[in-house]
């Protein structure tokens, strides 16, 4: 395997950084993903892969994960590693498309974070380090200007946005009294974007804040309005699915109760 990938420094502040097993699996996914659009033969089937995608299966994933590990550190259950992969999907890192023979894994936001990172770029970097450095510098300056432009926007957040910022912070404190106080004005502006740009209602936002901070998984991973914004659609689907499952369970219980009464 040749070539390289981009890895942002902010991964050190991400919850995955403190989970060695998930971090190893995530890095495997990043380095396994295709840099270009190509066809891959799986058995007798041709699979068209887009940049950021790769084909795998439970046993193949287990082999990749265990390669190079000492015997005591290897994971023997292929289902365990695939559950970790599904956990990465729940956290919004990737998407899994399952078939009856294999799975196609798509890295979310690949184009945003890996744009320009290809196998050919490695040789270009060696030949033209000064030019590439200048391009990187220009890109960083451009990003800084864009961020300042957003922060200095004439649009102001509303009282409800600051209210949501405080609500989220208070809910986080209930779960972790030692949580560091964030920049609430920045949080309020993020909630403004959710409301104005994404067209979410204030009721929807408050509901998701309450729901995520009560859920065992999401309260450890939903620690900012930026994360809430990124996962908004996924959370709506999860909540709707849980409600539908609860209704089906209630219907079954009611049916059983009716049968017992009838006897």
Secondary structure, 3 states (H helix, E strand, C coil): CCCCCCCCHHHHHCHHHHCHHHHHHHHHHHHHCCCCCEEEEECCEEEEECCCEEEECHHHHHHHHHCCCCHHHCCCCHHHHHHHHHHHHHCCCEEEEECCCCEEEEECCHHHHHCCCCHHHHHHHHHCHHHHHHHHHHHHHHHHHHHHHHHCCCCCCCHHHHHHHHHHHHHHHHHCCCCCCCCHHHHHHHHHHHHHCCCCCHHHHHHHHHHHCCCCCHHHCCCCHHHHHHCHHHHHHHHHHHHHHHHHHHHHHHHHHHHHHHC
